[in-house]
Amino acid sequence: MTEIARVQGALDSAGERARSLQTVYVYQAPVRLWHWVNALLIVALCITGYLIGSPPPSVQGEASASFQFGYIRFIHFFCGQALIVFFLLRAIWALFGNKYSKQIFYMPVTNRTWWWGMIYELKWYMFLVRDPKKYIGHNPLAHVAMFTFMLFMVFMICSGMAMYGEGLGIDSWQYKMFAFMFTLFPNSQDLHTLHHLGMWAIVVFAMVHIYAAVREDILSRQSMISSIVSGERLFRDDLPD
């Protein structure tokens, strides 16, 4: 009887834990698709961008017999333009998606609670507080990071298209649409340099982004990594307020 009681107690405890697991559907399918396509495009852009800035050694034989660097540039240009298309589609979806799909396009700077949450999250990431706050969407600090990243992507898109238009010529629609970048940065080389440095900024952002997601998944008792796959945020205790 003692063994039966022990097993029954264990089953009851497991049942209580199962009932304490709660999920909320946060990331809709278009948002998840954009996230992963965007990630793959950025990886390809960073690799090819690095090779464009630091070209590989010349191949043997006549230059006309090899199109190695041409392929590198083609992949970079193709992925860059695909990135723009998905960026615009993501912005359009923010108009029709749920409230969490809109977060990365604005910041509630007039909300005092949001500011308090951002300061608290900063302390949490610096290990100055022990109790994590739970949010269904992005927490305030992540909210700032993602909003800033989207603004930075606008700069990378505009600078990239300006340089691409420069290569096509002043009569191209790309140059006509993005030539304002050369008004801001009259020296074309400065724009090239800033665009290249922007690549390294994206690499750093990606590293911090992955670290923060893994850390939250482990320490805050709420799913992060699986959420961007399934769309559901899982809370292992009570739901956030």
Disulfide bonds with the S-S distance in Angstrom:
none
